[in-house]
Amino acid sequence: MRALTKATLLFASLALASMAQAQSPPSFRVISPIFGQLVTFAMPSDFVAVFENTKGGHYIREAVLKGETPERWTQMITVTGEKGMSSNPKASPETFASTITGGFQSACPDSFAAKSLGATTLGRFEAFIAVIGCGQVDSGPTRHSETALLITVKGATDYYTIQWAERGPESDAPSVNDERWQERLRALSPIDLCPIIPGEAAPYPSCVTKS
């Protein structure tokens, strides 16, 4: 199993109690310094981080349901960062999402489907949200379907993604229209980016107060 570096994974003990999440597992505010900003969102408490890595200008962290592994999982929440990408005038949250979608589609050209949930703002930052999926894909231990809620965010200097993926039995088409993707978007909210304050340490009170 790949090793987990915990230096940037921080949980502030703020339980989220809203009507939209009343039937969901309790969640906790995650605040992670990733390149130029703090990335914050709600992590359901039945997930645990199992892998984290920074390589050059790319950051990734994966969390799976407790008891699952990076190789064998049914649900995974992935956070990524792309350093300096905001300076690219040709980049946008939608085009970044399209690049990721294209990679997904190449894995399953005959069973691919996608649904745009549209452009939005998270805090004051531009974002784009979609659901993408493969009805049949061979990655992992067995042939399966794989569908993901994809959120791309343009930060002050860097781009970020949050993805909530689910594997299931193989099918002719993935369940991109299922209501559960809207429910999962609500479960991750609020999603925002905060500035890194020099000298401020975890639990990053300036970002906790903002959220």
N, C-alpha and C positions, 0 to 999 in steps of 0.2 A: 504494500500500500504506500502511496506517496505521502511524504511527511507534510505536516501542517505547521506553518509558521503563524504564531498567534499575535505577533507584535502589533498588527493593525486591526485586529478584530476586537471590537469593544461593545459591550452590551450595557446600556444605561437602564437601570431597573425602573422603566416607566411602562406600566401595563396600559394597553389601549382598550378602552371600554366604550364602544359605540354600538348603535343599533345594527349597523351593517355587519358588524363582526360578532354579534351576540352568540351566534351558533358556531363560531370558529374557535380553534384552540387559542389560548392566551398568546399574545404577541409582546415582543420587547423591542424597544428602540435600538437599532444598530447604528453606530456612528463610526465610520472608517476613514482615516486619512488616505486618500488615493491620489498620488501625484499632487496637483495644485489645490485640491479642495477636500472637504469632508463630505462623504456620501452618506446620507441617512435615509432609512426606511424602516418599516415594521417587519420583523422576522417572526414568523409563527414559532412558538416554543417547542413544537415537535420536530424542528429541524436542527441539525448540528453541522458546523463547518468541518469538512474533511480534507480540504486541499486549498492551498494558497500559494501563489507564485508571482514574482515579478521578474520579467525577462526583457531587458532593454526598456522600450517604451510601452510594453504591454503588461497589464496586471489582470489576474484572474483569481477569484475565490469561489469555491463550490461548497454548497451545503445540501445534505440529503436528510431524509427522514431518519430518526434515531433507529439504529440497528441495521441500516443499509450502508453500502460502501460506494466509493467512486466508480467501481466497476459494475456493481449490481445494485441498481436503484429503480424505484418506481416514480419518485418525484425528486427534482433537483432545482435549487435556486442558485443561480450563477450571477456574480457581479464582475464586470470587467471595466478596465480603464484603458484609454488610448492617449498617451501623452502627447500634448502639443497639437492635437488634431483640429482644435478650434481655430487655429490660424490658417487652415486650408480654406480659401474662399469658395472652393467647389463642393465642400462638404456641407451637409445639413443632416438633421436627425432622420429625415425621410430617406435620403440617399444612403446614409449609413445603414439604416434598417434594410434597404434594398440589397445592399452588399451581403448582409448576413442571410437574408432570404434566398439570395441566389445560391449561396453555399448549401443551404438546406435543400433547395430544389434539385441541385446536382446529385444529391444522395438518393433521391427517389423521384425521378422525372415522371414516372407513370402513376404515382399515388400522392403527388404533392397538392396541397391546397393552402390558401392564405386568405386572411380577412383583415382589412385595414380598420383600425379603430380611430385613426386620424391623428392629425397634429394637435398638440396641446401645449400648455405650459405647466411646469412643475416648480412651484415657487415662482421665481421670475425667469426660469430657464426654459428655452425651447426644447420640446420633446416630441416624439412620435411613438405611437403604440400600435401593435399589430399582433395577430395570432397566426402562427405558421406551423405547418406540420407535414409529416410523412405517414401515409397509411401503412407502408411496408418499408422497413429499413433493416439492414443487416448488422449495424454496429451493436456492440454489447454481446452478451452471452447467447442470446437467441434472437430470431427474427421477430420484430415487434413494430408497433406504431409508436411515433414520438411526436408530440405536439407541444408548442411552447408559446407562452405570453412573452412578447418581446417589447421592451421599453428602451428607447435610445434617448439620451439627454446630451445636449450641447452645454458644456460648462464654460467657465471663464477662459480656460486655456486648454482643457482636455474634453474628450468625449467619454461617456459612460453608458453601460447597458446593465439592465437588470432583467433576467430571464427566469421564468418559472416553467420548467418543462415537466412533462409527464409521459411515461411509457405505459403501453397497454398492449392488448392482443392486436396482431396485424389485422388490417382492414383494407377495403378498397379506397377509402378516403379518410383523412383525419377529422377529428371533431372540432373544427375551428369555429363553428357557430354555437357551441355549447355555452350556456349562461355561466358556467363555472369560471370562465376566464374573466368575466366582469367581476365576479365575486372575488377572485384572486387579486385582481387589480385593487379592489377596495381593501383587501386584507394587507397588501403591501403599503398602503397609503397611511400617512402622507410621505411622499418621496420628495426629497429636496437636496440641495447642495448648500454647504455653508463655507465661509472663508476659514482658512487655517490662521488662527490668531497666534502670533509669536509668543512663546512661553506658556501657552495654555495646554494643559495636559488632560488626559481622560478623567472624567467622562465628558469633556468638552462642553462646559455649562453654557457657553454662548450659543451653541447649536441646539442644545436641549431646550433652552428657553425659546429659541426661534420656532422650534417644532411644536 
